[in-house]
């Protein structure tokens, strides 16, 4: 008998109902990033792990870029609120290196596009590549100030 | 059979199916997917370096309906490898947040039934400036005072306060409850990026504790390849860590 079936009280039922609603809300609000492949055979690209951190003065985007040639890293704005990171690998990677023989294709680039959640000054982007991690600093645009009396 | 906090007997939700003889009085490692996949990378390296063989697997409806193919044959994603002195859990898939408690409870119960002499949880401890750290420092936690003293004798700094969240946290708690000797070795690591250097740092400390001499050269050489291969497991693990409220480890506790 499942744990759920054993619960009898009305409070348990209400609690379960609230948990179900919360779980559904969480599922719908989550991005579907994990539900698509991290590779694209057509463009020969692998998608790197990437994250966006919003600090008080800047937005910091980082990407894990193993097996790349640092000279080939390109960071470019693709709109006012999105950024593309691209880099060429030192050597091509094939599916069979992952033990997968039923798919064909090889990958030569890392590429990802990421949204920037707040307004930033795309003309003042600074980048740094350190120990395999790319760090992109985007200064936040100043909004209006509220005078505190 | 296990019992919940109210004392009601529940059907077993996690079972460990043994395929080969399991040693008694072994050390048991645990490095299930967590921040930086530190424990997973470390245990994977140890399995390959010591040529540990599959001795058991975990069966549970709480795990995703996933089968891993190796050389065309199906395997359970969560398995136990070992030799006569060492056993280790190993997972090729992210552990769903809902499964962590029953799974860890079962692993500790199983360890006790096999008279494991020491449970060692290996993991990462996320730090913001990880890129700037050349040699990640390893911190320790233990299930009893004499093991805390052992960690100090080996030069490992003790985690004295704060929150622990996730698989290794539950190992420490359940081992302490059952009086099973346990330590945790946690290296400074990335949160969302696979961290082979942090994994190597934990193995260095594990060598000191266990007296083993696990070679790290292949792990160091293969660092980039591991980061490349581990992207998908890392992504799914990150999602489950969010569900576990892993960031509570950053919180400052309330001691009145």
Contacts between the chains, C-beta under 8 A, distances in Angstrom:
chain1	res1	chain2	res2	distance
A	1	B	11	6.8
A	2	B	11	7.7
A	3	B	4	7.5
A	3	B	10	6.3
A	6	B	8	6.8
A	26	B	243	7.8
A	30	B	239	7.4
A	33	B	235	6.9
A	34	B	235	5.4
A	34	B	236	5.5
A	34	B	239	6.0
A	38	B	231	5.6
A	38	B	232	5.5
A	38	B	235	7.1
A	46	B	228	7.6
A	46	B	231	7.6
A	47	B	231	7.7
A	48	B	231	7.2
A	49	B	192	6.2
A	49	B	193	5.5
A	49	B	194	7.9
A	49	B	231	5.4
A	49	B	234	6.0
A	49	B	235	6.6
A	51	B	192	5.3
A	64	B	190	7.8
A	64	B	193	4.2
A	64	B	194	7.4
A	64	B	227	6.1
A	64	B	231	7.6
A	66	B	223	7.7
A	66	B	224	4.1
A	66	B	225	7.5
A	66	B	227	3.9
A	66	B	228	4.9
A	67	B	224	4.9
A	67	B	225	7.3
A	67	B	227	8.0
A	67	B	228	5.6
A	93	B	228	6.8
A	98	B	229	6.6
A	99	B	70	7.4
A	130	B	131	4.7
A	130	B	132	7.7
A	131	B	131	5.3
A	132	B	224	7.1
A	132	B	227	6.9
A	133	B	131	5.2
A	133	B	190	8.0
A	133	B	193	6.9
A	135	B	131	7.2
